[in-house]
Amino acid sequence: MLSLPINLVLPDLLAALRRGSNAVLVAPPGAGKTTAVAPALLDQPWCTGEILLLSPRRLAARAAAERMAELAGERPGETIGYATRLDSKRSAKTRILVLTEGIFRNRIQADPELAGVSAVLFDEVHERSLDSDFGLALALDAQAALRPDLRLLAMSATLDGARFAALMGDAPVIESEGRSHPIDLRYLGRSPEKRIEDEMAGTIRRALGEAEGSLLAFLPGVAEIERTAERLDRLPSNVELHRLHGSLDPRDQRAAIVAAPTGHRKVVLATSIAETSLTLDGVRIVVDSGLARRPRYDRGAGITRLVTERASQAAVTQRAGRAGRQGPGTVYRLWEEAATAALPRFDPPEILEADLSALLLDCALWGVSDPRDLKWIDPPPTAAIDEARKRLRSLGALDEGGRPTPHGKAVAALPLPPRLAHMMLEADARGWGETAAEVAVLLSERGLGGNNDTDLELRLRRWRGDRGKRAEAARGLAKRWLQITRSSRAKSKGAGTDSEKHPSTAFGTNDVGPCVALAFPDRLSKRRSAEGTDWLSAGGRGFRLDPASPLAREQWLAVAEVGGAASGARILSAAPIDEADIEALFGDRIETGAQVRFDPATGGVQATHGRHLGAIRLSGGQDSRADPEAIAAALVEGVRQHGLDRLPWSEAARSLRRRAAFATAHDPALPDLSDVALLASLDEWLPLIVAGKRRLGEIDPAALTGVLDARLGWEGRKAVDRFAPHAFTTPAGSSHAIDYEAEGGPTVTVRVQALFGLAEHPAIANGKVPLVLSLTSPAGRPIQTTPDLPGFWKGSWSSVAKEMRGRYPKHPWPDDPAAADPTLRTKRASGR
């Protein structure tokens, strides 16, 4: 057995699981929990069946199974196997099955008793994915009602085990030390004027020259990885360049993980997929951009968009640990050291920000109408549940009582989000099953047919011509989904959701638009500008399209994916659709009569009469006799759908909201002025403000500021001002606004001479977060950015002062600025 830190606590863990059904294991990266715990359970008296080890990612699941099989002297698929969506290896001999959290969710839904399973191990629970939280909630419910003998083990890499222990019936917590070698942390900062790819490429070249071993670089996404790779041409001949992200072929992923050949080094450009679970052999250097890309569900828009933001403290700690797994390492961080304190402590749990449609439907099938009746670390938000319930009713998946319909049961039987499952069922009933299955795979698996094309038909043609292993596996997945669809349709006959047509054997691309429209009817969009830049969706949202796209010439688009700000999201993927097909598919949704709708293009209300498909007028004209209450309601709904940014906030109000956001991120007890909080109470404060208005631009900004003041109250306003002040006052008496959205953390730009005499670095948040000081010359030109003013005075100040004396001889440049008098004047003016 390998000498791993986890081996020291395995006896305690085995004893805990003999005494009771649940336990929590806290073991830092490198302890060996992922590969050592499951095999150790096999010979326990209570373990007569299968052990399920849940992994958050396909890559990690496959790698863990392969490593355990290697240690056991077997091939994957014998005693130890794995199951992911595109790949699986298991047999009748398999006792340990590593599977992704989504596959486990489907399995326990189909078999709540988990027959033949002795234990379920939830790995990396600290990542707080929605599937992991939900899987644990279902397993605890099944254990309480059906399987008291089922062992459940939550394994975390961070010290949050107490919360899981309480959730799991005061389960014992076993803690293991990690295995980590010394790490040299080097903070380089980053120039805001330069692209992240340029900074990363330069740092990678520097690190290869300064430190030994292979290098792992963390970037926010695939696009940044590719652009960084372009800038790393002509690396030394003994350095191999690899990429590592979820859309790669498994063969390429394996190549990135294994050690470099003797005499060679590797540079691996990775997303956050490499933060946990995986050990990359030979890595002794980490270069961290400090950025992460995460999905954020915009509830008002009904879309999930990827947002690039600063990584959390927990994430950058995990990243740094990769350098010390197998020996002393070096970590290069592209931010200032003091800015680490301003990073959010943890990534937010996915359940608080995700689309909960699938969760709500699965709960209904489980027999729980309200998901909050299950056991959660963080219960799902009420607003998210209400929004999901509305969507599922529109798909015909839930009845008015919240119970799953026969169509809803068929939707849930497919391993797809409800929208795509609904598309599969409805499209197959119309003879478009093959195309629908391919569209579902295209929208689920990144990179198939190319990432850069908006036109789904073009991507589908490319994928069909691709003979690579990943493309072939994806085609197999489409066939399996189609088989499941037809089986589900057969079981739900008579539900009133299927047509009586038989599936067609036709295989063309002209069905792509109608298939997409079935999944996203609210995103059906009509062109409203000659160049094809601006589009209006049936759901009332405005979308934008690159006018160079071939799709810009179309009149109608079935839009699948959009990204960007809620007020003007960019179309990422779509397919053309004929108006005749729209009439045929959605004739029952076309209304005739008067309509008052918010127009996102003007920020005002459009009153019309005629035929409408949602917000899109098919025929008719303007209506000048609209009811004032209907106009006010339309303005309120416009803000609800398109976001609070559509309101004319003053800069002072925006500043107050930014400061309150910073304050609540560090102290949740402080007042909340976030979009979520204000939108949740929109009907309480906005109708009074928009009464008598026809456009949002007519609102008095002072009225909006009054809303914020009323929500905060006197004590709340004082607390925000104290914790996150609007400005920093220098020793010279000048006041400078603090930028709370700066990438390096709260930042203030100030002339360096105004800080003379300051021996301690200024901080906010009750002294917990140091301000980042962007120091300038008397002419306002940047000199230095520092989160450590005393260190700057003692360090590089002498060279800076020498240069400044030559450029600005009329101004004082003392040798000891910490003991000098602050000033904003020249030497002569100060003398007078």
C-alpha angles and dihedrals in degrees: 000000000000117000101251129159089237090065090070093062100035092095090055091047093048090049091050092052091048090054097043144006101248138049141163122223119199110193126155122229111289095031092107100239096138096057104025107046102060095051089048090059097055097087096044115121093238094049105087098136140041127317116218116205112193118211126189095224138037093231092053092045093053094043093050093050093047092049094048091047090050091051089049091051092244140110120254111270097043116083089340122042141158139219125202131158096264101026140029139169119188139127142185087279094057113121099162116048119185109202139165119259093247092056090050090052090055092046097052091045090055093043113023091179091056089219113211093016119118101178142012118205117198107204124200093008089164089075087072097209115178092241091051094049091046094045090053091047091052093045092051090049092049091046092052095047106029115006116039087160093059112111117222122190124184113201120196134179093206134060097260094104094118093069092051091045091055091047090052096054100277091306117188116265117221116194127201129190117240128237108240132148124213115292126205108214114205119188112203103169120216136248110239090210093063128076115251090239092058092048093047095047091049092048092047091054090047093048093050088056096046106039139040132240135033121320132231117196122194117214129170099243152348095276092056090046092054094046091049090049089054089055092050098066118137096031115167113289092248093056118089120202118216136174124215123194139120099267095057124109109265090242091059091046091054091049090056093051103047122083119270117255117270110286093020135097131207134221110201117192106201144171121224086287086094096054097093144005095031129087113202107206116235098012111144099151129062124188110192123195089195090229133113135185115219136173114252120189113221101208095190091052096037091228137113113224132184114243125195110217143148114293117245125255089250091053097049089048090053090048093051090051091064089073093057101046097100105016144338110321145189126228124197114199121194095216138065117275095239091053089070090077090058093056115103109264097232140006109263115257109262092230090068094056108027136100102261098196095110092043093052093048092048090050091051090053089048087057097254114118094185114046090207088073088074124078113270137169086218116014116229114263117260093230091054092050092049092050092048092049091053092051094048091051090052088054091050091243097120130037124223090273092056094252121136114258121218086261089050091053089052090048091051092049090067117081090232139096110275095255093055093041090052089050091052093052097044095042094049090052087057095047099261098104098124093049092045091053091052092047090051091053092046090054094044102043116058119222102024110137091002132306101238104061120095091195108091092193090059092048090049092053091050092049091050089056095046113103097184122125094251092049090049091049090051091052089052089051091053090053092050092049090050091051091051090047093054091046090051092047091052091053094047098049111140093034091115095237101096129073117227093244118121119234112271125228091216112125112198140127099236090088094063095090095050091046092052090046091056090056097042109025091156089061096056100128137197124205114248102176128062094234093049096244099120126053134177119214128213087243090061098253123129117230131192129216133191104257089219091064115105086230090066089080093059123099096213132026133191099217119207106172133024132175140187134046120358092238096059113009119189120237108244100175134007144141131219119257132187121240089233089060090049091052090049095047100039106023090124090059096052110103129198122210140048121339134185112201137169112247109214091196094063102021088234140098126276116203115194143158128213135059118341137183099200107300094347117096111217095183139347136063147259123310115212097184101071119155113252092225090052090051092051091048090051091052091050091049090048091058091045091054102035102035141251092283088080089071119089098247116180117236089250090056092048090050091051091052092049091051092047090050091053091047096050091046088063099032115025091191091072120093117285120226096164124136089254093054096044094044091049089059097035094121090055099059114013103062091064091051097049096044108127094010128115097189134039089229089068092066116110107241089216089065090057091049087052090056091055092047091050092051093048099043122200095291093045093050091051090049093052092045090050097045098037110020119200094231144013119235115212126217086254089061098250119134123221128187116242116232105219094182097056113129094237094050132269104350135189125194112216142156108261093228090062088066098055110128093030109124098170126060113247117244139182134199091068090311095306100108120051117219116243105235116213100197121204139188123249086270092055096253118143116262106167142338114220141166089191113059097173089051090050092050091051096039128034096003093094093059092042092050092049091055093044093052089061094046100039108024093162092065128074118256105178124194091230106038093172089066097038128098115261115243144168093195137084121260092257093049091048090051091056 
